[in-house]
Amino acid sequence: MIPHLSERALILAPHGRDAEIAASMLTEAGLRSQTCDGVLALVRELEQGAGFALLAEEGLRTADLHPLAAWLQGQPEWSDFPFVLLTQRGGGLERNPSAQRFLHTLGNVTFLERPFHPTTLISLAQSALRGRRRQYDARARLEELHRGAEKYRSLFESIEAGFCIIEMIFDDAGKPVDYKFVEANPAFERQTRLKDAVGKSMRQMVPGHEQHWFDLYGKVALTGESIRFEDQADALGGYWYDVYALRVGDPSARQVAVLFNDITGRRKMEAALRESEERLRGLNETLEERVAERSRELEAAQEALRQSQKLEAMGQLTGGVAHDFNNLLTPIVGSLDLLQRRGLGTERERRLIDGAVQSADRAKMLVQRLLAFARRQPLQVKAIDLGGLMKDMVDLVSSTSGPRVKVELTLADDLPPARADANQIEMALLNLAVNARDAMPEGGTLSIGATVESVASQNMMGLPNGHYIRLFVADTGVGMDEETMAKAVEPFFTTKGVGQGTGLGLSMVHGLAAQLGGGLSIESAVGRGTTINLWLPISQAPLEKAEPVPEIEFSGSHRGTALVVDDEDLVRASTAHMLSELGYQVLEASCAEDALKVLHAPSGVDLLVTDHLMPGLSGTDLAKQAKHLKPDMRILVISGYAETKGISPDLPRLTKPFKQNDLAASLAHL
């Protein structure tokens, strides 16, 4: 219905000047009107909206009223459309039997006998409009009621507590003997394990249900006094419930609303606690010893909890530090890359620049380790040739291990592809090799290899049963005792001297295994060496064929206009400079809100390069609005956290820090 048409008058008087005269009268009274030339035209206008209709009897006698009747039949529940029917002299309902037909068809109709005074017509028109306005008010109230009902239904469906409305059934003596389920939310089924309960009775579903439940609910239904209690339902499997019951609706309906929660776990814990207390009371002779033992167990549990909380806080802190470090590294890496590519300075200065680039790359590797520990490093997971990767790593492992360590490689035949990140596996293998070398100060044998093995469903790593690739690094060094093995994967735990190790190596490998859906196990004994096993899932996808890296052309030609958005000034300036060298005219914005102002202006932006996490709107939110404004715009999201959470999968992304080659390669794939 169109709002500005909702109070107009529709006139159907095809013969004579009735339509013209009526329209003139209504206009003088300040009422809008629309003349229709037939029933079909009338129905079309009714669908657009109207306050009432003025019909001439002779225009309906021979007309097909089925379309009008169908429209009236399809009115919403709040609508009873009013009609004013003009009849001939002596054509009232009591003297004109044919008018009965129109009354039956039109329903809400008022008869106006001709000739009539203009005041009479205007009075009837205004009366019909007042009635129509009341119908519009009723529509608004009904819509509000529907919205309220939808909110109630949403709450009803989403709460975790079980909820049902039951109708009590009493026998002739007034004793509650059963109840029928009127309503039940989804949590009802989860809490009671009773399926499709609505419409069924409790005795029908659980014949052995205890009588005291019926007595409690029957009392609530009869007295109206709400009740809260805890009780066990043996017939439902021995579960305990915390129940709140109250009477609802008309008291004569004897309906009770029941809100409940399964507290079986809590009651079992309370029972176990009571049993423990009774056992302690019964053992007075050894009371002090047992109390001391329990105290030690509690202290151990509290210490484990503190360590767990410390580890979680450390992971969050590490991820945040790594994010900030990525932001700091981005302009450093970009500037050094620029100096290195341009070959500025003397030979000595160029050597210093090369050394700075290497240091920046090592810092970037440290950030990757920190992010792997914090589980915020995005893995480029795909099918990899683990055997080929390890063969390529043998020389590096050998040179890293030194001349006193013999390196042996053992690979199973027909090794399937592993589902992993090649770069991260290389880093993990190198870390494990360095640890193995340090465990053999007098030299020894370092064995690395990979085999396919099965893991049973019950294993210390908690892996699902199935086949895995076991990558192992074994040494013949000093080995570890049980206490050292228990702490080996803890972050920053190291057995090396001060300044000789960060304690992140093995914890990083452990975090990597968890990210890949695998696990890590340690086998060691003092004086007999150590074997670290990295269990990797087997890839179901085939190996990808290596694609040649496209040659990036650095050109001064104009490639378009780029908008760079980042709240870090140095990062934004570095990125803008890279884009300028790639041939773009660059605009800058420090936040998404400022960027939107630029996009709304006639700036002709072709490329949007935006940081992901910023104050206010995120980069993803900005990208969505930018796509809406300019669907053809190319967009690249840059993230310092290097995690995909919160970034739309269809948005290209680049991880900080990056060089100009990295940026150019990402832009080439847009």
N, C-alpha and C positions, 0 to 999 in steps of 0.2 A: 504494500500500500504506500502511495506517495503522500507524504504529510500534508502538503499544501492543497491537495485535492480531497482530503478526508471529510470536509464539511460542505462540499458543494451539493447542489441539487441537480439530479438528472431528470430530464423531461422527455416523456415519450407520448406525443400527441400528433400523429401523422396527418390528421384531417383538419381542415379549416385553419383558423388562426389561433387555436387554443395554446399552442406551444409558444408562439410569439408573444401573446398577451401575458401568459404566465411568467415567461422569462423577464418581461418588462416589470411586472409587479415585484418579482423577487429582487431584481436589480435595484429598484427604488427603495426596497427595504434593506439594502446592503448585503444581500445574499448572492453568492456566485451560483451560476447555473450552466448546464451544458445540455443542448438539445440532441436527442438521438433519433435516427430515422427508422429504427426497427429494433426488434428484440435482441438480435445478435449484437448490434451496436451497443445496446443498453448493457448487455452482459460484459462486453469488452471494457466499457467505462467503469462498471462496478468493480472489475478486477483491479483497476487503477486506484479506486477509492472514491467514496461519496458519503454524504451525511444522510440523504433520503432521496426517494424517487417519486416524481409526480407523473402518474399514468392516466391516460384517457381510456375509458372503458371500451370505446369503439376500436381503439388501436390494439386491443388484446383479443377481441372476439374471434377473429379468424387467424390469429397468429399462432405459430408453433411455440408453446410455452415451455417445451422440454429443456432447452438450454438454460432458461431462467430458473426453472425448478431445480435443475442439477446444481446450479451455482448456489442457490439457497440451501440445498441439502448439504453442500460442502462447506458451509460457513464454520468458522472455529467456534469453540464452546462458548466464548464470551459474546458472540455476535447474534443479533436478531434484527436484521435490516428493516427499517420502517418504510412503508409505502403510503402515499396519498392517492386514492383512486377517484377520478372525476367521473360521475355518473350522470345520465340524462335526468331530466325532471321526472320525478316519480320513480327514480331508479334506485331507491334505497334498498337495503338488504331485505326488509320485510315485504317490499312490493316488487322485488326483482330477483326471482329465483336464480338467475344466471350469475348474480353477484356472489352466490354461495361458492361457486366454482373458484372465483378469484380469491375469496377468503381462504379456501383450503390451500390454494397454490402459493399465495403470497405470505400468509401467516400474519405478520405484524402490519395490518393494513387499516387505514382510516378512510371512510367514504365521504366524499364531498359532492353534494348534489348541485347541479347547475340549474339556473344561474346562481352565482355566489358573489358575495361582496369581497373585494380585495382584502379587507381586514380579516375576514374568515380564513382566506388562503394563507396569509402571512402568519396568523396565529397557529394554524395547523403546522406550517413549515417550521416555525420556531419550536413548537412542542416536539416535533419529530427530531429536530437537531439536538434538543436537550436530552432526549432519550438516547440518541446516538452517542452523545458525549459521555453519558453515564456508562454506556457499553465500553467506550474507550478507557474510562477509569477502571472498569472491571477487568479489562485486558491487562492493564498495567499491574493491578493487584495479583492477577493470576500469574503473570510472568514473574513477579517477585516471589510468589509462593513456589513456583517451579524452581527458581534459583535457590531458594532456601532448601527445597527438597533435594536438589542436586548436591548442595554442600553437605547436608546430612548424610546422603548416600555415600559421598566420597569419604567422609569421616568414618562411617559405618564399615566401609570396605577396607579402610587402610589401617585401623588401629590394630595393635599387636595383641591386645587382650581379646579373649573369646567373648562373644556377645550373642544373646538370643532372646527372643520373646516367646513365652510359652503360655498356652491356655490350659488352665487346670481342669481336670475332670474329676467329679465327685460321684460317689455311689448314692443310693437312695437314703442312706443313713447320714449323708453329709461328710463321709470320710474321703479324703483325697486318695485316689487309686491310680491316677495316671495323668499325664499332660501331653499336649500336642504342640509341636514346634510350629510357630507362626512365621518367625524370621530367624535367620542365622547369618552371621558374617563369615568371611573366609577363615578367620582365625579360629572360629568355632570348630571347624573340621580338624585343624592342626592340633588344637588343644585336647579334643575329645576322641579323635580318630573315628568319628561317626560321619559317614558320607551321605549326602542327599537327605538330610534330616527334615527339611521343611515339608510340612504336610503329613508327617508321620508322627506316631506317638512313641513315647519312651519305652513302654512295655512291648510295643511291636518291635523296636530295634534292639532293646536290651531287656529280655524278659526277667532276668534275675536282678535288676536294679533294686537297691535297698529301699525299704519303705520309708526310712527316716528322711530321705530326700523329698519324697512326696509330701510328708507331714510338714516339713519346713516351708516349702513353697506354698502349700495349701493355706498355712496360717497367714502368710504374707498376702495372698489373694483375698482372704476373708476379712482380715483386720486392717489392711492397708499400712501396717507397720513394716518399714524396711528392716533388713537384717544383714549383718556381715559376719561371716564365720569361715573357718577352715575345716575341711573334712576330707576323708578318703573315700573314693568310689571303687570298691573292690570289683564290682561287676564290669567296670571300664578298664580293668587291668591293674588295679591297685594304685592308680594315680591320686595324688593329693591336689586339692584346689583351694585357692583363696577366692571366696564368693561374696558378691554383693548383690542382693535381690530386693526389688521394690515393685509395688503395684503400679501399673500404667493403664491409661484409658479409662473407660467407664467401669466402675466397680462391678457392675453386673456381668461384664465380659470375663471377669476373673482371669485377667492376663497379668503376667509377671515378667518384668525385664530382669535378665540375669547377666551380670558382668563378672568374668572369672579369669584367673590365671593359673597355669600349671605350676605348682610349687613343689613338685616331687623332688627335684634336685636339692632344694633347700631343706626339705624335711629329712631327706636321707643324710645330709650333712649334719643336721641337728641331732638325728638319732645316733650317727657315728660319734659325734662329740659327747653325747650323754653316755654312750657305751664306753668311750675312752675314760671319761671321768669316773664312772663306776669301777672300771678296772683299776684305775689308780687308787681309788679309795679302798679297794679290796686287797691291795698289795702294800700294806703299811710298812712292812719290814724293809722293802726296797724303794720306798717312796722317794727318798732324797736322790737316790741314784737315777731313778726313772725320770724325775722332774729335771734333773740336770741333763739327761739325755735328750729329753724333749726340748729343753731350752737350746741345746746345741743345734738340734734340727731346725728350730725356728730361726735361730741366728743365721744358719746356713741359707735358709730360704730367703730371709731378708737380704742377706748379702747378694744372693743370686738376683733378687729383684732390683737391688741398687745397681748392680753391674749391668743388668738388662736396660734399665732406665738410662744409665750413663752411656751405654752403647747407642741407644736410640737418639739421645741428645747429641752425641758426638757425630752420628751420621747426618743429622739435620744441620749441625754447625758446619761440618765438612762440606756438605753440598752448597750451603750458602757462601762459604768462603771461596769455593771453587768457581761459583757463578761470578762473584765479584772479581776474582782473579782473571777470569775469561774476559770480562769487560776491560780490565787493565791491560791485558795482553793484546787485545785487538788493535789499538792504535800503535802499540810497540811493534807488533809483527808487521802491520801494514807499512809503517814508516821504514823499518829495516828492509823490507822487501823492495820498496821503492828505491832506496839507496843502493841496494845490491844490484837491481836490474839496470840502473843507470850507470853503474861503475864509477861513481864519483870518488874523488880523493886520490891520494898517492897509493902506492902498492901497500905500504904499511897500514894506511887507513882502511883500505879495502879488506886487508886481513882482519883488522879489528871488527869491521862490519860483519864479515863472515863468521867470526867468533860470536858476535852478539846474536846473529841469526840462529847459530847452533844452540846457544843458551836459551833463546826464546823457544826453540823447538823442544828442548829438554823441559822447560817450564810447562809447555803445552802437554807433554807426556805426563808430567806430575799431576796436572789438573785432571787428565783422563784417569789416572790412578785414584785420585780423590773422588771423582764422580763414580767410578766403579765401586769404590767402597760405600759411598752414599747411595748407590743404586740409582743414580740419575744420569748415567752415561748412556746415550742411546746406542743400542747394538745394531749393526748392519747385518742382521741375521739372514743367512742364506746357506745353500749347500756349498761346502768347501771340500777341497781335496786335502784331507789332513795329512796323508802320507807325503804328498808332494811338498806341502808346507814344511813338514819336519825335515825332509831332505834338504830343502833350501836353507834351513836354520842350522844345520850341523856345523858348517864352517864358523858361523857366528858364535855358536855355543862353544866350539873348540877354542876359538881365540879368546873368548871371555873366561873360559875355565883355566887357561894357562897350560904350560908344558908338562906339569906334574900330574895332570888329570887325563886319563884315557876316556874318550867319549865313544860310546857304542850306540848304534841305532838298530832297533829291531821293529820291523813292521810286519803285520799279518798280511797274507796274500789276499787279494781281492777285497781290500778294505773299502767299505761303502762310504759315501760322502757323509760328513757330519753336519749337523745343523748348528752353526756357530758364526762368530764374527772373526774373520781371519786375522785382522790387526790385533784384536784383543787376545786371541790364542797365542800369537807370536809374543806379545808382551808377557802373558802368563808363563809361557815356556821359558822365556829368558829369565824371568824372576825366579822360577823354580830351579833353573840351572845355576844361577848365582848363589842361591841358598845352599844347593848341594855342594858347590865348590867350597864355600866357606865352612861347610861341615867336614871337609877333608883337608885340614891344614898340612898334613904330611903327604898329600896326594892320594890317588886311588882311582876307582873306576866310576864313571858317570854313565848310566844306562838310560836312554830315552827310547820310547816306542809307543806303539798303539796296537790294540787287539780288539776284537769284538767279543763281548761277554754278556751273559744273562744276569739279571738282577731279580732276586726273589721278592715277593710282595712284602715280606718282613725284613727290613734292612735298616741299619742305623742311620742312613741318610734320608729315609722317608720317601724314597723314589718309588713310583709305580713299577710294578713288575714288567719285564720286557727286556729287549736287547738294547745295549748301549755300546758306544765306543769308549774303551778305557785308555786314556792317554796317561802314561806313567813316566815319572822321573825318579830314578833310584840311585842312591850313592852308597859307598862303602865307608862312610864316615863315622863320627862319634855316636850317632843315634840320639834318641830322646827317651826320657823316662815318662811314666804315665802322667805326672803332674805337668810336665812341659808340653806333652801332646794335647792335654786338655785345654791349654791356653794358646796353642800355636796359631789358631786362626783369629785370635783377638787382635783388633787394631792396635798398632804401636807396641805390641809385645815382641821383644827381640832378645835373643841370647847373645847377640854380638856386643862388642864394646861400645862405649859412648862415641857417637859420631860415625860409627861404622854401619849403621842400619837404621831404617825408619820404622820397621815393624809393619809396613803396609803391604809388603809383597804377597805373603800368603793370605792375608785377609782380603786383598784385592782379587786373588785367584778364587777364593771361596765365594766372594760376591759375584764374580763373573759366572761361576758354575750355577749359582742360584738363579741369576737372570736368564740363563739359557735353558732352564728346566732340567738341569743335571745336578750333580753333587760332587763332593770332595771327600776322600777318605785318606787316612794316614796309617801306615804300618811302620813301626819302628821299635827298636830295642837298643839299650845302651851298649855301645861297642860293636853293634852289628849293622849299623847303617839305617837309612830311612827311605821309604818309598811313598811318594805322593801320587795318588790316583785321582785323575780328573775325569769324571764320567760325563760323556757328552751324548745327547740324543742323536739318533740316526736320522738323517734327512730323508723325507719321502719324495722330495723334489730332486730332479737330476742336477748335475753340475751346470752352472751357467758358462757359456762361452765368453771368453774375455773380449771386450769390445775395445778397439783402438781409441786412445784418448784424443779427442778432437784438438786440433791446433787452434789456440786462441789468438785471434788477430787483434793487436793493440793499434787502434787507428784513431787519428785525430778527426775523422769525419763525423758529422753530426748524426747521432743515433736516436735522438729524441730527447724528451725532458723526463728526468727522474726526480722523484720526491723521496728524500731520506728522512726517516722518523726514528729518533732515539733520544731518550732522556739523558744519556751520557754525552756531554759536549764533545769530548775527545773521540769517542767512538763514532759519533755522527760526522765529525770533521774528517776523520780518516776514511770512512766509507765514501763520503762525498768526493774526496780527492781521487780515490780509486775510480769512481764512476766518471769523473771528469776526464781522467786519462783514457778511459774506454770510449770517449766520444759523446758523453751525455752532458746536456745542460742540467745542472743540479739545483733543486730547491731543497730547503731544509726546514724541519719542524721538530720542536722538542717534545711534543706530546701528540696523541691521536686527535685531540680536540682541535689543535692548531692545524693539523694535517687536513682535517675535514673542511676547515675554512678555505684552505688552498684548493682542495678538490672541487668545492662548490664554485670557486671563482673560475673564470675562463682562462685557465693556465695551460691547458693542453698537455697534462701529465700523461706520459706513455707508460712509465714504470714506477711502481711503488716498492721501496725497500724499507721494511719496518722492523723494529725490535718487537719481541713478543711481550715480555712482561714490563709494563710501564705504569706509572700512577694514572688512575682514571681508566679509560678504555684500553684493553689489551690490543696487541697487534692483530690477533685473530678477529676481534670485533671490528677493528678498523678495516681489515681486509674485506669483511662481509659488506660493510657499508660502501666501501670503494667499488666493489664489484656491482653493487646495486646502482651506484651513480654512473659508473663507466664499465660496462660488461667486458669490453675488449682490453682493459688495462692488464698489463702483466704485473704479477705480485710475487715478491720474495720475502719470506719471514725469517728473521735472524734471531737466534735464541742463545743467550749466555748460559742458561741452565742445561742446554743440550738434551732436554727431554721432550717427548712428543705430547705429554699430557696437556690438554687444553688447546692444542693446535689442531685445526681441522686437517684430516688426512689428505684432502685434495689440495692443500696449500704447499707449494715448494718451500723448502727450508734450508738454511745454511747455519752451521754451528760456529760460534765464536771460539777462539780467534781464527781469522782466515787471512789468506794472502790475496793479492789481486788476481792471480791465476784461478784460485778457488772461486772468487766472486764471478769472474768472467765465465768459468765453466758452468756455474749454476745459472747464470743469465742465458747462456747458450741453449740450455735445456728447457727454458720457459716456453 
